Amino acid sequence: MPLKGPVVLVSNHASYLDPICIGLASRRPISFMAKEELFRYPILKQALPRLNTFPIRRGESDRQAIRSALKILRENRVVGMFPQGTRVKNHDISISQKGAALLALKSGAVLLPVALKGTERVIPLGGRVPRFPRIEVIFGRPFKVIETPGKSRHQIIAEATERIISVITELLET
């Protein structure tokens, strides 16, 4: 984790515990994006903003969420994202949104890939009793997304997204 400057942290997502585990392993506070539906529950509506979490409408281009993330990055802080857009139980991150790469390109922030292992086993799908497996938070090497002559923004963002997927997949296999 870079100790200063803007960072877009991207991770696989298998459990509601993922933001907590990443936050505990991080040297810096992280402002996570969370699906707006969570902000409809009275307790979460009060708690999430106090945890520096902000809402995003999934399945569409949410300009307000993008503005919020860019503001955080301009303040040299960290934005946390799950490019799968939802929890996926089998570590398959091949279906990923391109928002993280877009934010990194627009803001000049570095992208920081992170792999989480074990959080999906704490309360397995359909389970009620928590387990206490080993949980690993593996930080990859940060990288920048830069404009490249001869390539469109769309192409640059798509390539950066593929790199995120590749790095997180490699980290999960270690």
N, C-alpha and C positions, 0 to 999 in steps of 0.2 A: 504494500500500500504506500503510494507516494505520501510523504509527510506534509506536503504543501501543494497548492495549485488545484485547479478543478479536475475532478475525477468522475467518470461515469462507470460505476461498478456494475457488472453484469454477471448473473449467476443462473445456474439451473434452479428449478423450483419444484420441490416434491412435498413440502409440508408447510403448514402455517408457522412452524418454528424457524423457518429459514431466515427471515430478517433478524430474528433475535440472535441466532447462532452467528451470523455474519457480523452483526453489531458487536457481540462479545469478543469476536476474534480481531476486530478492526482497531487500529490505532487512532482513528478519527471518527467523529460522529457522521452518521449517514442519514440522508433524507430519502426515504423509500417512497416510490410510487405504489399506490395500492388501488385496487379496483374500487370504483365509487360506491358500489353496493355495500361495502363494509361501513361506509360513513352513514348509512341509514339506520344502523343499530345505535340506540341512545348511548350506551356505554362506550362503544368504539368511536362514535362521533365526538365524544369528549376526549378520549384517550389518544387517538391517532395523531391529531395535530400537535399534541404535547410531546409526541415521540418523533416530531419532525417528518411525519408522513403526510403526503398530499394525494388527493384523488386523481384518478385517470378513468375516462370512459373507454372501455375496451371495444374493439371492433370498429373504431372510427378514428379520424384524425382529431384529437382533442387539443385544440390550440391553447386552451387555458393551462392544461397540464404541461405542454411544451414551454409556455411562457414561465410557469412556475419553476420548471427544471432549469431553464436558461438563467433565470434570476439567481438561483442557488449556485450555479456554476460560475456566474460572473462574480460572485462573492468568494470564489476560490474554495468552495465546499464540495462535498461528495453527494452525488445522486445515485441511489441504488435502484436497479431495474431487474426484472425477470423477463427476458425476451421471449419466453414461451407464451407469456400472457396469461398463463394459468398454471396450476400445479399439475405435474405430469409424473406418474409414479415410476416409470421405468427408465428414468434418466435420458429419455429421447428429447434432445433439444434441436432436432433437425427442423422442426417447425418453429421458426423464430421471427418475431417482429423486427423491423429495421429501425425502430425509434432510437435505440442506444447509439448506433452509428451516426444517425442524423444529428443527434444532440452533440456528439463529440466533434463532428465536422463543423457545425454551426458555432460552437463555443470555443473550440481549440482545446478542449479537455482531453485527457488521456482516457482510453478505455482500459478497464481493469477486469479481465476475466477471472471468475471465481467458481470453483467446483465444490459442491456440498455432497458429502456421502453420509448416509446413515440416518438423516432426519426422517426419511420416509418410514423407518422402522419404529419410531417412538410410539406413534399410535397408527398402526396399519389401517388401511382402508377397511371399514366395517368393524374395526376393533374399538373397544371402550377402555381397556386397561392399558395405561402407558407402560412402555418398556424402556429400558435404559441402555441402548446399544452405544457402541463407540461412534462418535460423530466427528467427521473431519471437515475442516474448512481449508481449502487449498487455494492460495492466491497465485495466479499466473503472473506473467510479466506484462506490465502496462505497455500499451502502444498507442501511437497517434494516428488519427485519420486525417490525411492531408489531400488538398486539391492536387490533381495530377493532370498536367497538360495532355490533351488528347482523350481524356476520359470524362464522361458525363458525371454529374453529381449522383445520379441514379446508380451508375456503374460503381462508383467509389463506395457508396453506401452499401450496395449489395456485396462487394468484395470484403468490406470490413465486417459485415454481418457473418459472412461465411468464415472469416478468420476467427471471430468470437466462437462460433459453433465448433470449429476445429480445435481450438485451444481448450475449451471447456471439456470436449469429448476426450481429448488426450489426458487432461488432468483427472477425469473420472476413471480412466483406465489404469492410472498409476497405482 
